[in-house]
Amino acid sequence: MTTTAPAAVLQTAWHEIRLSWLFISADRWTTVFPATCFVTAAVVHARLPPSEAAIALVCGALYFWLFVYEHTLANQLVGVEEDRVNKPFRPLVTGQSSIRGARLRLNAVRVLFPVYGYCLGVLEWALMWQILSLLQHEYRWGRHWLGRNLYAGAGVVAQLAAAWEMVTTMSPDAWRWIVTLAITVTLLMSVQDLRDITGDRAVHRSTMPLVFGERPTRVFLCAGFAVGPLAIHHFLMKPAGPHWWIIATDVVLCGWSLLLSVRVLLARGREQDQRSYRLVEQWYTLALAASVYTLR
């Protein structure tokens, strides 16, 4: 049976959407979900009517899909051998995408993403993210623990500033959230390296656990997650007022952080460290979900 042209186009489009999801799915809790929450916070803050709010949310979700798609394509293209050890489910390892196909998609996204960012009025943040991605993947920032952490923290700024400004003008309160979370992520992002020690050692990558030792890194992260709730309370929750829902959110985020403090020190092994990292991602998403009603 001959496939009609419209059906072939739809089939190709669906294949690309599905493949892009396979590339980004492991990173959804640090990009698409939390950033769209911050778009929602900006929508509520700006008091947009329902129709405009719906458009803003759809446009924002698509923007952050492209945001993380560029990162994952670039990251996985330079990390195929490492992924054979650490993440064998990724498309370039399983053969669901060829190296050539991934490079073509990366080139396309590198053109489409800033154009789309320009249309949303956030070109400067889109370009900032692309520069960071080039430094990380092409100029070897990702080979050093400090570069990796700075990339994550600066990426939070590029992500959340775009989320807010595609809806409304930046406010001091929004910046307070962005800066607080960027510093938090920069200091604590090495939790992701605990699960990847074997693969990182195989490719001679410089990460905190390999440079300073696994135990000192765990102690540092334990202390960071233990004192983190003080910063979250002071800079994010307290300014919203002594409402019961703010107090409840503060307690949940604090408890989550203290759980992570215990886990990174005591719960060891690849599976446990992977679970700890997923809890960090979900904590980040929950914190930004709280911005919807704390930044009104």
N, C-alpha and C positions, 0 to 999 in steps of 0.2 A: 504494500500500500504506500502510495506517495504522500509524504507529509506536506501539507499546504504551507505557504510562506508564513502566514500569521501564526500557525501552530508551531512552526519551527522557531520563530522568534520568541514565542512564549516559553517553549521548551528550553531554549538557550538561556533566556532570562532567569528561569527557575533554577537551572543548573548553576548559574553564577551566584545567585542569592544563597543557594544551599551551600556551595563551596565556600563562599565568604563567611558563612556561619561556622563552618568547620574550622576555618582559620581563627576566628575571633572568639569562639564560644568559651574558651578557658579564661578570657579576659573581660567577660561581660560585666562582672561585679565590680570592676575598677574603672569602667569607662561608660558604656551605654546606659546602664541602670542608674548609677549615682549621678552622672552628669545630667541625665534627663530629669532626675529629682530636683537638681538645682535650677534647671529651666522652669520647672513647675513652681519653685519658690519665687523666681523672678516674675512669672505670670501672676501669681497671687499678690506679690508686692505691687505690681503695676496695675492690678485690678482690671485685667483685660476682660472684655466680654467673652462669652463661651465660644463663639465661632473663631475669634482671633486666638483664644487660648488653645483650642484644638489644633489650629494650623501651626502655632508656635511649637507645640509639643511634638507633632509629627516631623516638622522640619528639624527640630533639635535632635530627635532620635536618629534621623538619617545622617545628620552632621556627625554625630558621635560614632555611628556605625563606620563611616568613612575614616574618622579620626583613628579608631583602633585598627581598622583594616590596614591602613598604611603601616602602622607600627608592627602588626603581626606578620605581614608579608616581608617587611625588611628584616625583622628579627629572626624569622624562621629561615629565610634565605641564607643568612650568615651562620645559622646554628644547626644545620642538618645533622652533622655528626654527633653533636651534643644531644640533640633530640632523640637520636637512636637509643641513647642510654636513659635520658631523663623523661622524655615525653614521646614515646613510640606511637602514640595515637595521632600525631599531627599529620596533616595531609601530605607534606613532602616526604615523610617517612613511609606512610602507608601506600603511597603511589596514587592517591586521589588527585594530586596535582603534580605536574612536571616542574622542574626548575625553570625551564623556558616559559611555561605558562604563568608561573608565579611572578617572574620578572616582567612579563608583559602587563600583568594586572597591576603590579606595583607602579610601573610607569604611567598607566592610565589613571590610577588613583592620585598620583602625585600631580597630575594636571587637573583632574576633576575636583579634588578637595579644596584647593585655594580658590578656584572659580566659584564653587558653592559657598565657601566662606565669604567671599566678596559679596555675593548675592544676599547673604544674611547680615552683612555689615560687620563681620568679625575677621576680616582678611588678616589683620596684624597678628591675631592669635593663631590662625591657621598657619601662617608663615613661621611663627615662632615654633610651633609644633614640628613643622617640617625641618627646620634648622636643627632642632634638638634630635630628631630622628636621624638626620644625616651624621651628626656628631656621635651619636650612640652607635650606629651600625656601620657607617662608612669610615669614620675617623677614630674608631676603636675606643670610644668612651666606655662602651659596655665591657671592655676587657679589664677595667679597674673598678674596685669597689666604690671609690668615691664618685667616679663618673656615673656609675649605675644609680647611686642614691640621689645625686643631683639631678639626673635625668628624670627620675620619678617625681621629685619634689617640684621641679620647674614644669614638668608635665601637668601637675595639678593646677598650677597657675594658668597655663595655656588652656586647659580643659574648662575650669570653672569660670574664668573671666569670659570666655566665649559663651558659655551657657547663660550667663547673666546678660551680657551685652547684646545678644541676639534678640533679647526681649525689651530691655530698658537700659537706661544709663546707669553706670556704676555708682554705687553708694558706699559710704564709709563702712556700713554694716556688712555689706557683701564682701568688701576687701578684708574685713576682720576675719570672716569665715575662710576666705581663700588663703590668706597668709597663715592662719593657725593650722589649717589642714596641710598646707604645703610643707611647713616646718615639721609637723608630726610625721608625715610620710617620708621626708628626707631622712629623719633620724631612725625610723623604725623599719624601713623597707627591706633591710637585710634579712628580715624573717623569711623572705622568699628564697634566700640562698641556702638555708639550712636543708631544704629538701633536695637540692641539686648538687650537693657536695661531690658525689661520685662523677657526674658528668662534667662539672666545672674543673675538677682536678684532671680529668682526661684531656681536656682541651687547653689546660694551663691558663684558665681564667682566674683573675685576681679578685676574690670576694672576701668579705669580712671573715667568714669562718676559716678560709684557707690562709689568710694573711695573719690574723690575730689569734686563731685557734677557735675550735668549735665551742668549748666551754666559756671562754671570755666573751664570745659573741652572745651566747645564751644569757649570761649574767647581765650584759649590757642591755639586751632586749627586755629581759625580765624587769630591770629597773625602769626602763623607758615606759613599758606598759603599766607599771605600778604608779608612776607619777603623772602619766598622761591625763588621767581624769581630772587632775587639778587644773591643767591648762584648758581642757574642754569645758569644765565648769566655769572658770573665770572669764574666758574669752567668747564662748559660744552660748552657754545656757544662762548664766547670771544676767546678762544684759536684756534678756527677754522677759524678765520679771518673775516674781515668786508664785506663778500659777501652778496648779497641781499637775497639769500635763507637762510642764517644763521640768518640774521636780522629778516626775516619773521617768521622763526621757533621760535626765541626768543620771538617775539611779541605774537605769538599764545600760547606758553606755559605760558607766563606771564599772558595773559588774562584769560586763563583757570584756573590758580592758583588763581587769584584775584576773579573770579567767585566762586570758591570753598570757598574762604575766607568769602564771603558774605553769601553763602548758609549755611555753617555750623553754622553760628550765627543766621540767620533769618528763614531759611526753616526747620521747625521742624516737627516731626511726623515720624512714622515708614517708610511710603512710601517715604517721602522727604529725610530722612536720607539714605535709600537704594539707592535712585537716586544719592545722593552726593557721596556715596561710589563707585558706578559704574563710576562716572565721575573721581574719583581718579584713579581707575584701568585703565581707558582709557587714562588719562593723562600719566600714567606710560608707557603704551604701545606706545603712541605717542612720548614720549621722547626717548625711545629706538629705535623707527623707525628712528628718526632723527640721531641716531648714525651711521646709514648706510652711510650718506654723510658728517658727521662731523669728522669721524675717518678714512677717506680714507688715 
